[in-house]
Amino acid sequence: MTTTARPVDGTKHSGNVEPVAGGDHRFELVLWLHDDYMQIADFAIDGASPITIDEPPPLGQERGPNPARLLGAAVGGCLGASLLFCLRKARVAVSDLRTVVEGMMVRNEAGRLRIGQIKVRLAPEVAEADLPRLGRCLQVFEDYCVVTQSVREGLEVTVDVTPTTAGG
């Protein structure tokens, strides 16, 4: 069974879903059920350890972040990397970067939980003399964050469910 997620208003996502030319830009990862609602995510990256994903009570035991927190981390991490990239290209030395992500869960019209908002606060630590050189980066860095812009614009999600039987 394959389904495609659509925006809440029912319209089909109108974004370009063609592969990026000039290289392989796909990624793949695998999640394995450990027990209860706990899953192990293997990102298939040399040197990267798998992580535990779990739902909070009453479903799971919160032995790791849940998918909503992972989405928050993806948005915050991508924005942080985009800001760092721009500042470094502008030759602004960043001695530290603290990113705080706050997610707000809401219920949709059908009463189902959704991520209604993600707020991100970035606090790069730079020399006072570099403060005037931040301007251009602060104007453009968000546009280069793949995850944030994908979430903002909506993206096509296809789902394929292929049941298997135990032992087969």
Buried (B, 14 or more C-beta within 10 A) or exposed (E): EEEEEEEEEEEEBEEEEEEEEEEEEEEEEEBEEBEEBBBBBBBEEEEEEBBEBBBBEEEBBBBBBBBBBBBBBBBBBBBBBBBBBBBEEEEBEBEEBEBEBEBEEEEEEEEEEEBEEBEBEBEBEBEEEBEEBBEEBEEEBBEBBEBBBBBEEBEEEEEEEEEEEEEE
